[in-house]
Amino acid sequence: MSETPAGILFLVATPIGNLEDISLRAIRVLGEVDLIAAEDTRHTAKLLHHYDIRRPTSSLHEHNEHEKAPVLVARLRSGARIALVTDAGTPAVSDPGYRLVRAAIDAGIRVEAIPGPSAVMAALVSSGLPTDGFVFAGFPPPKAAARRAWFEALEAGRQTLVFFEAPHRIRATLEAAIDTLGDREASLGRELTKVHEEVIRGRLSAVLEQLGEPRGEFTVVVAGRPDVQPDTTAQVSDNQLLAEFGRLTENETGRREAINELAKRYNLRSREVFAAIDRARRP
C-alpha cells in the first residue's frame, strides 16, 4: 500500500484594504484547500464571503501559533492542503506564520508562496525615495529607550528604511526618528489602497506637523543616511546654538520645536543640538 503523499502549505497574500487586489491564483487556491488557517477567522470570513469561497477555517494567531503549528503540520503530513492567511498582506511579515512555516519546512512539507498585496511595497514605491535597496524593520519597540536604541542601530544604514507603527505610538516614534536619524526625507502611508488612503511626504518634521488624528496602522518610509555627511562642527558653535535657541523660544516657539528647527537649519540631529545647548549653559 503506497504512503499518503504529504500535503502543501500555501502562504496566500490577501488584500491590505481593497478587496479587488487579490489575485486570481489566490482565489483559486483558497477555494481548493482543505483548510484555511487565518489570523482572525471573522476578518477572513468577509473576504471569503465576498468571493463565495466556502472552505473550513481555523484560527492561527500570535497567542496560539506555538500550540497550533504541530497540529497543522500533522495534518499536512497526512496529505492536507492548507492555506495560511493573515488579516492583510503577506503572511509571516510582521504577522503570525513564521513558526508554522519553519515547522513545515523542518518536516519536509512543501511550502508555496502565493504573492500579492504588500503594505511594505505599496508604501515604498509611492514614497519617491530610492527603491534600489531598502531595509524593512517591522515595528519599533513600544518603550521609549528601546525605540531610541532601535533607531540608533539603523542610523548608519544608507538604504531606504521601511517600518510599521501603530496609531497610538506614531507621534512618539516620528519624534524619536528625528532625534536619532536627523530630519530626513520621509513618507508616511495610512489606509493604503482604501477609499481614505493618505500619503504624507516631506522631511520627518513636516510629516509630523501634517499628521492629523492618528487612525489605522501606518507604514513609514525614511531615506537612508546620505553618502556624504556634511561637516557641521565648523558651521555653528555651542554658544550660537544657545543664542538662537533663546531667540526662538522667546518668540513663543516650544522647546522641542526650537530644537527641531535648529537641527534642520544646521543639518544636525536633535540630540546633538540639545547636547550643544547643554554644554553652552555650563559655567
C-alpha positions in Angstrom: 0.0 0.0 0.0 1.5 3.3 -1.1 2.2 6.0 1.5 -0.1 9.0 1.5 1.8 12.0 -0.1 2.4 15.0 2.2 0.2 18.0 1.6 1.2 21.6 0.8 1.3 24.7 2.9 0.2 27.7 0.8 1.1 31.2 2.1 -1.6 33.3 0.5 -1.3 37.1 0.4 -4.6 38.9 0.9 -5.7 42.5 0.3 -4.4 45.2 2.6 -7.6 47.1 2.2 -9.2 47.0 -1.3 -10.8 43.5 -1.8 -10.1 43.8 -5.6 -6.4 43.5 -5.0 -6.5 39.7 -4.5 -5.0 37.6 -7.3 -6.9 35.0 -9.4 -4.5 32.4 -8.2 -5.1 33.3 -4.6 -8.9 32.9 -5.1 -8.4 29.5 -6.8 -6.1 28.2 -4.1 -8.4 29.4 -1.2 -11.3 27.6 -2.9 -9.4 24.3 -3.3 -7.6 23.8 0.0 -8.8 21.6 2.8 -8.3 24.2 5.5 -7.7 28.0 5.7 -5.6 28.9 8.8 -6.4 32.6 9.5 -5.1 35.2 11.9 -8.7 36.2 12.6 -11.4 33.9 11.2 -14.0 36.6 11.5 -12.0 39.1 9.4 -11.1 36.4 6.8 -14.8 35.4 6.6 -15.6 38.8 5.0 -13.1 38.1 2.2 -14.3 34.5 1.7 -17.9 35.7 1.6 -17.1 38.4 -1.0 -15.6 35.7 -3.4 -18.1 33.0 -2.4 -15.3 30.7 -1.1 -16.7 28.1 1.3 -13.8 26.3 3.0 -13.3 25.5 6.7 -11.2 27.9 8.7 -9.2 27.7 11.9 -7.5 30.4 13.9 -3.7 30.8 13.9 -2.6 33.9 15.7 0.4 35.1 17.8 -1.1 33.7 21.0 -1.8 30.1 19.8 0.7 29.6 17.0 3.2 27.7 19.2 0.5 25.1 20.1 -1.3 25.1 16.8 1.7 24.7 14.5 2.4 21.0 15.4 -1.3 20.2 14.9 -1.4 21.7 11.4 1.9 20.1 10.5 0.4 16.7 11.4 -2.5 17.4 9.0 0.0 18.4 6.3 1.9 15.1 6.8 -1.4 13.3 6.3 -1.9 14.9 2.9 -3.9 18.0 3.7 -3.6 21.2 1.7 -3.6 24.2 4.0 -3.7 27.9 3.2 -2.3 30.4 5.7 -3.6 33.9 5.6 -3.3 36.9 7.9 -5.7 39.9 8.3 -3.9 41.8 5.5 -0.9 41.4 3.2 1.6 38.6 3.1 1.6 36.0 5.9 4.6 36.0 8.4 5.6 39.6 7.6 5.2 41.2 11.0 2.3 38.8 11.4 1.8 35.2 12.6 3.1 32.3 10.4 6.9 32.1 10.9 6.7 29.2 13.4 4.3 27.2 11.1 6.4 27.8 8.0 9.6 26.8 9.9 7.9 23.6 11.3 6.6 22.7 7.9 10.0 23.1 6.3 11.6 21.0 9.0 9.1 18.3 8.5 9.8 18.2 4.7 6.5 19.7 3.8 6.2 21.6 0.5 5.7 25.3 1.1 4.4 27.6 -1.7 4.0 31.4 -1.5 1.1 32.9 -3.4 2.4 36.5 -3.8 0.2 39.5 -3.7 -0.6 42.7 -1.8 2.1 44.2 0.5 1.9 47.4 2.5 5.7 47.5 2.5 6.0 47.5 -1.3 3.0 49.8 -1.8 4.5 52.4 0.6 8.0 52.1 -0.8 7.2 52.6 -4.4 4.9 55.5 -3.8 7.3 57.3 -1.4 9.5 58.9 -4.1 12.6 57.6 -2.2 15.2 55.3 -3.6 13.9 51.7 -4.2 17.1 50.0 -5.5 17.8 48.9 -1.9 15.7 49.0 1.3 15.5 47.6 4.8 12.2 46.5 6.3 12.4 46.6 10.1 9.0 45.6 11.2 7.6 47.5 14.3 9.8 49.7 16.5 9.9 48.7 20.2 7.0 50.2 22.2 9.2 51.6 25.1 11.0 54.9 24.5 14.5 53.8 25.5 14.4 50.6 23.4 12.8 52.5 20.5 15.7 55.1 20.6 18.3 52.2 20.6 16.4 50.6 17.7 16.8 53.8 15.6 20.4 54.2 16.6 21.2 50.7 15.3 19.6 51.7 12.0 21.1 55.2 11.8 24.2 54.3 9.7 22.3 52.4 7.0 22.4 54.0 3.6 19.4 52.1 2.2 15.8 53.3 2.5 14.2 52.3 5.7 10.6 51.0 5.9 8.7 50.1 9.1 5.2 49.8 10.6 3.8 51.7 13.5 0.5 51.7 15.5 -1.6 54.9 15.7 -1.1 55.4 19.5 2.7 55.5 19.1 3.2 57.2 15.7 3.9 60.7 17.1 6.5 59.5 19.7 8.1 57.3 17.0 8.4 60.1 14.5 9.9 62.3 17.2 12.4 59.6 18.1 13.3 59.2 14.4 14.1 62.9 14.1 16.2 62.8 17.3 18.3 59.9 16.2 18.3 59.8 12.4 18.1 63.5 11.8 15.4 65.3 9.8 15.5 63.1 6.7 13.1 62.9 3.8 10.3 60.5 4.5 6.8 59.3 3.5 4.0 58.1 5.8 1.2 56.0 4.4 -2.1 55.3 6.1 -5.1 53.3 4.9 -3.2 52.3 1.8 -5.4 51.0 -1.1 -8.6 52.1 0.8 -11.0 54.9 0.0 -9.4 57.2 2.5 -5.8 56.4 1.6 -3.4 59.1 2.8 0.3 59.6 2.0 2.3 62.4 3.6 5.7 63.2 2.1 8.5 65.6 3.2 11.0 65.8 5.9 10.2 63.9 9.1 9.4 67.2 10.9 7.0 68.2 8.1 5.4 64.8 8.2 4.9 65.0 11.9 3.5 68.5 11.6 0.9 67.4 9.0 -0.1 64.3 10.9 -3.8 64.6 11.9 -5.6 62.4 14.3 -3.8 59.0 14.1 -6.0 56.2 12.9 -5.2 52.9 11.3 -1.8 51.3 11.0 1.0 53.4 9.5 3.7 52.4 7.1 6.7 54.8 7.3 9.4 55.1 4.7 12.6 57.1 5.6 15.6 58.0 3.4 18.9 56.3 4.2 21.9 58.1 5.5 23.4 60.4 2.9 26.7 59.1 1.3 28.5 62.3 2.4 27.9 63.7 5.8 28.5 67.5 5.9 30.9 68.8 8.5 28.6 70.8 10.7 31.1 71.3 13.5 32.6 74.3 11.8 29.2 75.8 10.8 27.8 76.6 14.3 29.2 76.9 17.8 27.5 75.8 21.0 27.1 79.4 22.1 25.5 80.3 18.7 23.0 77.4 19.1 22.2 78.6 22.6 21.6 82.1 21.4 19.4 81.1 18.5 17.5 78.7 20.8 16.8 81.6 23.2 15.5 83.8 20.3 13.2 81.1 19.0 11.7 80.3 22.4 11.3 84.0 23.2 9.0 84.2 20.2 6.7 81.5 21.7 8.2 78.6 19.9 8.1 75.5 22.0 11.4 74.0 23.2 11.1 70.8 21.1 10.1 72.8 18.1 13.0 75.1 18.5 15.5 72.2 18.8 14.0 70.6 15.7 14.2 73.9 13.8 17.9 74.3 14.7 18.6 70.6 13.8 17.0 71.2 10.4 18.8 74.5 9.9 22.3 73.1 10.6 21.7 69.5 9.4 22.3 68.2 12.9 20.4 65.6 14.9 18.1 66.9 17.6 20.1 65.2 20.3 23.2 67.0 19.0 21.5 70.4 19.3 20.3 69.6 22.8 23.8 68.5 23.9 25.4 71.6 22.4 22.9 73.9 24.2 23.5 72.0 27.5 27.3 72.4 27.0 26.9 76.2 26.4 24.9 76.6 29.6 27.5 75.1 31.8 29.7 77.6 33.7 
